[in-house]
């Protein structure tokens, strides 16, 4: 009987060493949770037996219990690297024909270059809840989740139709002697450029050239879009700007409405009106006081941010900011009962209970940290000490087995 008692001890110690080895092997695995081997003694007895004479029959492994203490938080600088501080798991939709929702603490996410979904290293899509313009979730529960996808562009292009330009023209400027030529800087005093857009949202440069006239407080303005001169009534003649003795502009009193032109960028024909009402003429040097236009390009994705409540926002080159979703979090009544799937994934089981879904900073859920990932919760020092103890336990049981074997050999060698 002692053989089987020692054998159970050997098996139990070997299981513990395997558990510790698994922990140590994943000391650098993001989101990994260590396990602990729990044992129980085995007693073979009956109600009729004298309890003071009962002898144990060895040990048995009762469970390898996962330890869901929080791992070390590591700063990465990537806005799509997320960590849950407190309770909660990320929900991801695994790829493949039999895709299913899995749960993880590994928040290292990236953008799939083909589908533009936010995925982890295994290609599983991060699940979020749809939101309104203010970032409030518009769905709940497991059925309301969807994969987080980053749009490449935002907005609708708008052709520029109005440009407002306020400049100060110096009263000490010298009158040019050369005939105006945009290619000859000596033929004009100053210039100002404004980025405008065609009907397709393509950028163009509108340049205004300012030439001081012979008359006091009088200037001529030539306008070009690219190399194309803008005309008024079919004439490329310049617009005359005049100022009073205080330097305030007196004409043109209304925006200059230029004739329709076809952009060289390929957009549809458009018209532009130039408002110079914010201009002055004083003794100070030339400067641009204000500049604006009402066109708009299609915005290219410029960045992604995730706040503490899990709302994902995308910013675009045209100034748009759009809320894309709110990161879905799952919690369980008994996390230690989750079924391990590998790749830092878990699935619900009858022991863990079904997932309770929600969002960060809600009741029962922790907050999110962007630019951070949660590392393994394995303590190397603790594991090595436990490994030494498990090794000693194995050696002790092996010694007990050897002793039992020697006793058996002694009995076999008894001669009558």
Steps between C-alpha positions, in 0.01 A plus 500: 500500500789735574607471134174662385515759777847610391394483135212740565744738666736476202217571256377793707850652524554446128173678421604794717837521324321497164276784617799703622687432175199622303492817710870564447474437127239778477672756718513738200159416350270804504176439686612160633362388836699254709352185651541332837474127562280409798526157666285293732577194710338162429353305792349151461279442802151398601258589775578177680875560501680649797585859389814494715639212293425638152800524268505733201530372145696786346420827323287607208499815286172677566543788256734722306352833600563807287608811688338812353708755683599798284824476307765767459386792281745586223495831310527461122398834352261340249145632545354161402686320780241474777505376858212440742578632847261307718246237405413418143608320184518619140261322264646392163340323205730222385557461128437188295191305397405418861550850638386557856538760773800448728615703797848629571704732722759548226419844359772518236301599190589622153328589171462229238644656181248318279170521686580805721353321802678536833635154576741321733803292402273205410284713270199500735294820480453719808131530585336836573153646543371751241481857634327826414679826423552569871659161566199340674454129428190426293498122558558261790559132565682239297271545198575872479877463448675559171858500376690829520582623149697816424369703204764619255329832424243736645270768366382617158716731285381861466631736231626835626262783411604770749844617609555768766843662517602780735843653437690810604661685208787724601468872417878513455501243220679604179302513175632227263622621161469168313175386344327239713618144444439231764833345400685828573511585875618853420167573327292477814543595866348211690309174456284276716403136434186317611427130461165447326320187380329384182175302484689173554666633814842534335715781633603797285689819581336838455761777491423872529765745379496855636648786294516858631360752254622850436197646673520540874340218701419303184602143424431251222419135578561221248355156586616164369403139568812309418627659177148597390408870528152571640286743306207731569258547211745323274779749572825409677532863620589527868267600780576840651523534878476848658537617857408815693744716694470277808598190301151344491393342171242689297480279191413244390205529737371154410676170422654477154302241300732333249381329184454122486820308436588134450764374743803328350455235773211355301206617711183659366488869408459726803488863605682673783422826680783688676418705812770760577301698758736412782799670333678820613774730374734626770867581547583156640635223280287270287323228697207260469255570781233246406444232240210257455307307235186285499622200296562158644696194398426137578675426829767230516531301821756679718476334841301290746445556871327296772387672821463349849136412435597303188364736234709472183534821299662547160639834384542596136716742303202726422433561870219246544488294819267200502406266787525147358388286794536416867722208595289212631614334824391169651495386860422167666360388835789254540796587271708209636254267327572635151619246245849575366522493120861607450623824341395675824137418416227372729147385441205473737422170672237370733732575794576860400145587401401697194663832417350821631562767236556870555753779462786657688423697818156343522380298797728198549752599231839668522630790293707492183852628445608580145863463397546224760487121502466263793789258533507160667425481873771236551755584773823322402640496854185349643482238226864393546450459874186294434697295245762417763225395741333284236834339416558417865151353524572284195833385648337419835231287336762332284697421817189356665443283191862384511467416868183300439680315222792413729261366766329289236836362383592414859177307539554317171846397615378338824562127480323241701 
